């Protein structure tokens, strides 16, 4: 399990989450940030500092936000 960045981040991109991530698993995309689900250590540091409350643990996502799991996987698959 990992954390997932959801729709409140779209167009915002404040970046506090990147600064506090101890494993550097958050990268900036075109219109939002993404958390690499393969690297996330589940520490929650990013969630605590997100000013738009866009970061949720994967098992706490609302059904309409589950698409962001796939978006993150696709982003990192294309980043390689």
Secondary structure, 3 states (H helix, E strand, C coil): CCEEECHHHCCCCCCHHHHHCCCCCEEECCCCEEECCCCCCCCCHHHHHCCCCCEEEHHHCCHHHCHHHHHHHHHHHHHC
